[in-house]
Amino acid sequence: VQLQASGGGLVQAGGSLRLSCAASGIIFSSNAMVWHRQAPGKQRELVAAITSDGTTNYVHSVKGRFTISRDNAKNRVYLQMNSLKPDDTAVYYCSTFDIVSRRSYWGQGTLVTVSS
């Protein structure tokens, strides 16, 4: 199983980025997918999740600014991040709990830096 996150970078406050996570080795369409982030010196937190049927959930701090989506044909999950703030600076990870193996899997993370 591999989860490959990409799309991070340096952006000014107010800008946008789109993260992508490519999954392999799982029945992607059957699994919920999750984006987490870990800021320097802080605990990892769940940012957004999308179930196999497309139901989404967000941490309060990103509601209205971030959108999680999935493309089952491409085995990809996305995180569109708009109106970025310096507090959004973190390493962003995608993860899933595979319903077949009953194991959790994590990608390697992609760094998002928002300058003020």
BAROSE-339127 format. One record per residue (C-alpha): residue number from 1; chain; x negated, y negated, z. Coordinates in steps of 0.25 Angstrom, whole numbers, plus 5000, padded with zeros to 4 digits. Last residue first. Layout:
+-----+-------+------+-------+------+
:  nr : kette : east : north :   up :
+-----+-------+------+-------+------+
: NUM :     A :    X :     Y :    Z :
...
+-----+-------+------+-------+------+
***
This chain:
+-----+-------+------+-------+------+
:  nr : kette : east : north :   up :
+-----+-------+------+-------+------+
: 116 :     A : 4991 :  4854 : 5025 :
: 115 :     A : 4985 :  4866 : 5019 :
: 114 :     A : 4992 :  4879 : 5018 :
: 113 :     A : 4983 :  4892 : 5017 :
: 112 :     A : 4989 :  4905 : 5013 :
: 111 :     A : 4980 :  4917 : 5014 :
: 110 :     A : 4985 :  4930 : 5008 :
: 109 :     A : 4986 :  4943 : 5016 :
: 108 :     A : 4980 :  4957 : 5014 :
: 107 :     A : 4994 :  4964 : 5013 :
: 106 :     A : 5000 :  4972 : 5024 :
: 105 :     A : 5007 :  4985 : 5025 :
: 104 :     A : 5016 :  4991 : 5035 :
: 103 :     A : 5019 :  5006 : 5036 :
: 102 :     A : 5032 :  5014 : 5035 :
: 101 :     A : 5026 :  5022 : 5023 :
: 100 :     A : 5039 :  5021 : 5015 :
:  99 :     A : 5045 :  5008 : 5021 :
:  98 :     A : 5033 :  5000 : 5019 :
:  97 :     A : 5032 :  4989 : 5029 :
:  96 :     A : 5027 :  4977 : 5021 :
:  95 :     A : 5017 :  4966 : 5022 :
:  94 :     A : 5012 :  4953 : 5015 :
:  93 :     A : 5002 :  4944 : 5022 :
:  92 :     A : 5000 :  4929 : 5022 :
:  91 :     A : 4987 :  4923 : 5028 :
:  90 :     A : 4991 :  4910 : 5034 :
:  89 :     A : 4994 :  4895 : 5032 :
:  88 :     A : 5009 :  4893 : 5033 :
:  87 :     A : 5006 :  4883 : 5044 :
:  86 :     A : 5000 :  4874 : 5034 :
:  85 :     A : 5014 :  4873 : 5027 :
:  84 :     A : 5019 :  4879 : 5014 :
:  83 :     A : 5031 :  4873 : 5008 :
:  82 :     A : 5033 :  4886 : 4999 :
:  81 :     A : 5028 :  4900 : 5001 :
:  80 :     A : 5033 :  4910 : 4992 :
:  79 :     A : 5030 :  4924 : 4998 :
:  78 :     A : 5030 :  4935 : 4988 :
:  77 :     A : 5032 :  4950 : 4988 :
:  76 :     A : 5027 :  4959 : 4977 :
:  75 :     A : 5030 :  4973 : 4972 :
:  74 :     A : 5031 :  4968 : 4958 :
:  73 :     A : 5045 :  4974 : 4956 :
:  72 :     A : 5049 :  4972 : 4970 :
:  71 :     A : 5047 :  4957 : 4969 :
:  70 :     A : 5048 :  4951 : 4983 :
:  69 :     A : 5051 :  4938 : 4989 :
:  68 :     A : 5047 :  4929 : 5001 :
:  67 :     A : 5050 :  4915 : 5002 :
:  66 :     A : 5043 :  4904 : 5010 :
:  65 :     A : 5047 :  4890 : 5013 :
:  64 :     A : 5062 :  4891 : 5018 :
:  63 :     A : 5058 :  4900 : 5029 :
:  62 :     A : 5043 :  4899 : 5032 :
:  61 :     A : 5043 :  4896 : 5047 :
:  60 :     A : 5055 :  4904 : 5050 :
:  59 :     A : 5048 :  4917 : 5046 :
:  58 :     A : 5055 :  4923 : 5034 :
:  57 :     A : 5064 :  4934 : 5030 :
:  56 :     A : 5069 :  4939 : 5017 :
:  55 :     A : 5079 :  4950 : 5012 :
:  54 :     A : 5074 :  4955 : 4998 :
:  53 :     A : 5080 :  4969 : 4999 :
:  52 :     A : 5066 :  4975 : 5002 :
:  51 :     A : 5064 :  4965 : 5013 :
:  50 :     A : 5057 :  4952 : 5012 :
:  49 :     A : 5049 :  4946 : 5023 :
:  48 :     A : 5043 :  4933 : 5027 :
:  47 :     A : 5032 :  4926 : 5036 :
:  46 :     A : 5029 :  4937 : 5046 :
:  45 :     A : 5019 :  4932 : 5056 :
:  44 :     A : 5004 :  4935 : 5058 :
:  43 :     A : 4999 :  4929 : 5071 :
:  42 :     A : 4992 :  4916 : 5071 :
:  41 :     A : 4977 :  4912 : 5072 :
:  40 :     A : 4976 :  4909 : 5057 :
:  39 :     A : 4990 :  4911 : 5050 :
:  38 :     A : 4995 :  4925 : 5048 :
:  37 :     A : 5006 :  4927 : 5038 :
:  36 :     A : 5017 :  4938 : 5035 :
:  35 :     A : 5024 :  4941 : 5022 :
:  34 :     A : 5033 :  4953 : 5022 :
:  33 :     A : 5039 :  4964 : 5013 :
:  32 :     A : 5050 :  4973 : 5015 :
:  31 :     A : 5048 :  4986 : 5008 :
:  30 :     A : 5057 :  4994 : 4998 :
:  29 :     A : 5054 :  4986 : 4986 :
:  28 :     A : 5039 :  4988 : 4988 :
:  27 :     A : 5039 :  5003 : 4988 :
:  26 :     A : 5024 :  5003 : 4993 :
:  25 :     A : 5011 :  5005 : 4987 :
:  24 :     A : 5009 :  4991 : 4982 :
:  23 :     A : 5013 :  4977 : 4986 :
:  22 :     A : 5010 :  4964 : 4980 :
:  21 :     A : 5011 :  4952 : 4990 :
:  20 :     A : 5013 :  4938 : 4984 :
:  19 :     A : 5012 :  4924 : 4991 :
:  18 :     A : 5017 :  4912 : 4984 :
:  17 :     A : 5012 :  4898 : 4989 :
:  16 :     A : 5018 :  4885 : 4990 :
:  15 :     A : 5014 :  4871 : 4994 :
:  14 :     A : 5019 :  4862 : 5005 :
:  13 :     A : 5006 :  4862 : 5012 :
:  12 :     A : 4995 :  4864 : 5003 :
:  11 :     A : 4991 :  4878 : 4998 :
:  10 :     A : 4979 :  4887 : 4999 :
:   9 :     A : 4981 :  4901 : 4995 :
:   8 :     A : 4989 :  4914 : 4996 :
:   7 :     A : 4995 :  4921 : 4984 :
:   6 :     A : 4992 :  4935 : 4987 :
:   5 :     A : 4996 :  4947 : 4995 :
:   4 :     A : 4993 :  4962 : 4992 :
:   3 :     A : 5000 :  4972 : 4999 :
:   2 :     A : 4995 :  4986 : 4996 :
:   1 :     A : 5000 :  5000 : 5000 :
+-----+-------+------+-------+------+
***
